[in-house]
Amino acid sequence: MFAGTLDRRITWQTAVITRAAEGNEIKTWSTSFETWACRADLRGAEMIQAGESVDERTVKLQLYYRAGLVPTDRFIFEGLTYRIHSINEIGRREGLEVIGRTRADGLPVSG
């Protein structure tokens, strides 16, 4: 992984769970950090859900290693919010390969 290939800016977010006075959980998102990444599109899929055409995208990012990232986090890239599918270490803590999924309409990806 070379610094010159890290040409895309991403924002990494972590879920914050709080409890309302009634006792129910409220989930909000807190920005953990912003960093540079290298992007590779894996696939796009168009499907029909509930009678509507849905454009779903999967992207692979590579970024420098950072401890503590978990699949329950999410990242924002080019104005779209991606759900984490997997996080894999590259080398010996040299970097991370992150696979994320999103929908072009901004709604959450199922599954």
C-alpha positions as CSV (number, residue, x, y, z in Angstrom):
1,M,0.0,0.0,0.0
2,F,1.5,3.3,-1.1
3,A,0.5,6.8,0.1
4,G,0.0,8.0,-3.5
5,T,-2.9,5.5,-4.0
6,L,-4.8,6.8,-0.9
7,D,-6.7,9.4,-2.8
8,R,-10.2,9.2,-1.4
9,R,-11.4,10.9,1.8
10,I,-13.7,8.9,4.1
11,T,-15.4,9.6,7.5
12,W,-15.6,6.8,10.0
13,Q,-18.5,6.7,12.4
14,T,-19.2,4.7,15.6
15,A,-22.6,4.0,17.0
16,V,-23.5,5.6,20.3
17,I,-26.4,4.0,22.3
18,T,-28.2,6.1,25.0
19,R,-31.3,5.4,26.9
20,A,-34.3,7.7,26.9
21,A,-36.2,8.4,30.1
22,E,-38.8,5.8,29.0
23,G,-36.0,3.2,28.9
24,N,-35.9,2.7,25.1
25,E,-32.5,2.8,23.3
26,I,-31.6,5.6,21.0
27,K,-28.9,5.1,18.5
28,T,-26.9,8.0,17.1
29,W,-23.6,8.2,15.2
30,S,-20.4,9.9,16.3
31,T,-17.6,10.7,13.9
32,S,-14.5,8.9,15.1
33,F,-12.0,10.1,12.4
34,E,-11.5,11.1,8.8
35,T,-8.7,9.5,6.8
36,W,-7.5,8.8,3.2
37,A,-8.3,5.5,1.5
38,C,-7.9,3.7,-1.8
39,R,-11.2,2.6,-3.4
40,A,-12.0,-0.3,-5.7
41,D,-15.5,-0.9,-6.8
42,L,-16.5,-4.6,-6.4
43,R,-19.9,-4.7,-7.9
44,G,-23.2,-2.9,-8.3
45,A,-26.5,-4.6,-8.3
46,E,-29.9,-3.5,-9.3
47,M,-32.8,-5.4,-7.9
48,I,-36.5,-5.0,-7.3
49,Q,-37.6,-4.6,-3.6
50,A,-41.3,-3.9,-2.8
51,G,-42.0,-3.1,-6.4
52,E,-39.2,-0.5,-6.7
53,S,-35.8,-0.6,-8.5
54,V,-33.0,-0.5,-6.0
55,D,-29.3,0.3,-6.9
56,E,-27.0,-1.4,-4.3
57,R,-23.2,-0.8,-4.4
58,T,-20.4,-2.7,-2.8
59,V,-17.0,-1.0,-2.4
60,K,-13.6,-2.1,-1.1
61,L,-11.4,0.4,0.7
62,Q,-7.8,0.1,1.8
63,L,-6.5,2.4,4.5
64,Y,-3.7,2.5,7.0
65,Y,-4.0,0.2,10.0
66,R,-6.0,1.5,12.9
67,A,-6.9,-0.6,16.0
68,G,-10.4,-0.9,17.4
69,L,-12.5,-0.7,14.2
70,V,-15.5,-3.1,14.3
71,P,-18.1,-4.2,11.7
72,T,-20.9,-2.4,13.7
73,D,-19.2,0.9,12.7
74,R,-20.0,2.6,9.4
75,F,-18.3,5.0,7.0
76,I,-19.3,7.9,4.7
77,F,-17.8,8.1,1.3
78,E,-18.7,10.4,-1.6
79,G,-22.0,11.5,0.2
80,L,-23.2,7.9,0.8
81,T,-23.3,6.0,4.1
82,Y,-21.9,2.5,3.9
83,R,-22.6,-0.5,6.3
84,I,-19.5,-2.5,7.0
85,H,-19.5,-6.0,5.6
86,S,-16.0,-7.0,6.6
87,I,-12.7,-5.6,8.0
88,N,-9.5,-7.5,7.2
89,E,-5.9,-6.8,8.2
90,I,-3.4,-6.3,5.4
91,G,0.1,-7.6,6.2
92,R,1.3,-7.2,9.8
93,R,-0.8,-4.1,10.8
94,E,0.3,-2.4,7.6
95,G,-3.3,-1.6,6.6
96,L,-6.9,-2.6,6.6
97,E,-9.2,-3.8,3.8
98,V,-12.8,-2.7,4.4
99,I,-15.8,-3.9,2.4
100,G,-18.9,-1.8,2.6
101,R,-22.4,-1.8,1.1
102,T,-24.8,1.0,0.4
103,R,-27.9,1.9,-1.6
104,A,-27.7,4.8,-4.1
105,D,-31.0,6.2,-2.6
106,G,-29.4,6.6,0.8
107,L,-31.7,4.1,2.6
108,P,-30.1,1.4,4.8
109,V,-28.8,-1.8,3.1
110,S,-30.6,-4.9,4.4
111,G,-28.8,-8.0,5.7
